[in-house]
Amino acid sequence: MSITEEVLAKIPGSPLEGLRRVDVLWKALREETLSVPNVVKVCDHNLDSVDYDVVICGGTLGILIGAALVQKGWRVTLIERGILKGREQEWNISRQELTTFLELGLLSEEELKNAIATQFNPVRVSFSEDSEIFVRDVLNIGVDPVYLLETLKQFFLENGGNLIENMPFEKVSIHPNGVCINESINTRLMLDAMGHFSPIVRQARQGKKPDGVCLVVGTCAKGFTQNDTGDLIASFTPIQKQCQYFWEAFPARDGRTTYLFTYLDADRDRFSLESLFDDYFRLLPEYQNIELNQLEFVRALFGFFPCYRQNPLKLEWDRILP
């Protein structure tokens, strides 16, 4: 049993199964075997009626803009494939960025205060022991996504927004006067907030390989000595598997979050996320000066982010914004 299998098997929520599902997707992307969806079609006749100004597909990102739009008086529907709620893992952000919620009137001062789970300073940038730089107020606030998204969700509903949960996006037809989503929801404009692997984006890109990819793995764990500083970006090893390894570390309400990430192309022979996780656990004791058996792992984090030179993506269809 590998160290990744051993650690992830002890974490609730079956993260090892989730990791391997994501690895199947990463392998298919490298080998160019991902099917190209056909979810967008163009029609030449008008819709009989248009019920909304905007329909947003994808709740986690969509609720942020949806709340702002309903405040302006727009008729907005938000579609989420599951239940719209935040994950337990904190989001790191800077105070200046958070003030946007106050400026737009989406959160009160008290609500913003309640959304902040952790605050710390300074954060480090390090590429060797001789080149450490410490900065302040950069990604030094951990936001509680559960509280933030629930608060914005209630704001959205109280201001006339329409939320449809447990409805996956299936297809959209484009008409001269609007679009029809899932053959049941008519709107003037659709916003695609379904992320990197949106079926609309995949159809638009027609299976094109990304020009670059960021792989990331990490955990949140208890057992670290008290440390109120973070790492914005740190690297302490030479090239590994033809890649430079970078690290992040942030204090968290449940302990300390550490990430290992790297950048590479999508060559078919590139390594898996599970392999990167093996390296993460191998190097974590050196990075944080602690043995693995001293840690209680609470959550596992993993994913990959494709990047394209053709960006931002310009869709060939009217009335859809990615």
DAUR-V934228 format. One record per pair of residues at least 24 apart in sequence whose C-alpha atoms are under 7 Angstrom apart, sorted by the first residue. I is the first residue (numbers start at 1). GAP is how many residues later the second one is. Records with the same first field share a line. If there is no record, write none. Layout:
BEGIN
I = GAP, GAP
END
This chain:
BEGIN
3 = 275
4 = 273, 274
11 = 286, 287, 288
15 = 285
19 = 283
22 = 281
23 = 249, 250
29 = 180
30 = 236, 237, 238
31 = 237
32 = 175
34 = 173
36 = 166, 167, 170, 171
37 = 162, 165, 166
38 = 165
39 = 131, 132, 133, 160, 161
40 = 131, 132, 133, 160
41 = 131, 132, 133
42 = 131, 132, 133
43 = 130, 131, 132
44 = 131, 132
45 = 130, 131
46 = 129, 130, 131
47 = 128, 130, 131
50 = 128, 136, 137, 138
51 = 135, 136
52 = 24, 134, 135, 136
53 = 134, 135, 136
54 = 133, 134, 135, 136
55 = 132, 134, 135, 136
56 = 134, 135, 136, 137
57 = 112, 134, 135, 136, 137
58 = 134, 135, 136
59 = 25
60 = 24
61 = 132
62 = 131
63 = 89, 90
66 = 90
67 = 85, 88, 89
68 = 38
70 = 86, 89, 90, 91
71 = 88
75 = 86
76 = 85, 86
77 = 84, 85, 86
78 = 84, 85, 86
79 = 84, 85, 86, 88
80 = 84, 85, 86, 87, 88
81 = 84, 85, 86, 87, 88
82 = 83, 84, 85
83 = 82, 83
84 = 81
85 = 61, 64, 65
86 = 59, 60, 63
87 = 58, 59
88 = 57, 58
90 = 52, 53, 54, 55
91 = 51, 52, 53, 54
92 = 47, 48, 49, 50, 51
93 = 46, 47, 48, 49
94 = 43, 44, 45, 46, 47
95 = 46
115 = 28, 29, 32, 33
116 = 25, 26, 27, 28
117 = 25, 26, 27, 136
118 = 24, 134, 135
120 = 108, 109
121 = 107, 108
122 = 107, 108
123 = 106, 107, 108, 109
124 = 106, 107, 108, 109
125 = 106, 107, 108, 109
126 = 107, 108, 109
127 = 107, 108, 109
128 = 108
142 = 110
178 = 141
179 = 140
188 = 131
189 = 130, 131
190 = 129, 130, 131
191 = 129, 130, 131
192 = 129, 130
193 = 129
204 = 111
210 = 56, 96, 97, 98
211 = 54, 96, 97, 98
212 = 51, 52, 53, 54, 94, 95, 96
213 = 50, 51, 52, 53, 91, 92, 93, 94
214 = 47, 48, 49, 50, 90, 91, 92
215 = 46, 47, 48, 88, 89, 90
216 = 43, 44, 45, 46, 86, 87, 88
217 = 42, 43, 44, 60, 84, 85, 86
218 = 40, 41, 42, 82, 83, 84
219 = 38, 39, 40, 78, 80, 81, 82
220 = 35, 36, 37, 38, 77, 78, 79, 80
221 = 34, 35, 36, 74, 75, 76, 77
222 = 32, 33, 34, 73, 74, 75
223 = 71, 72, 73
224 = 71
END
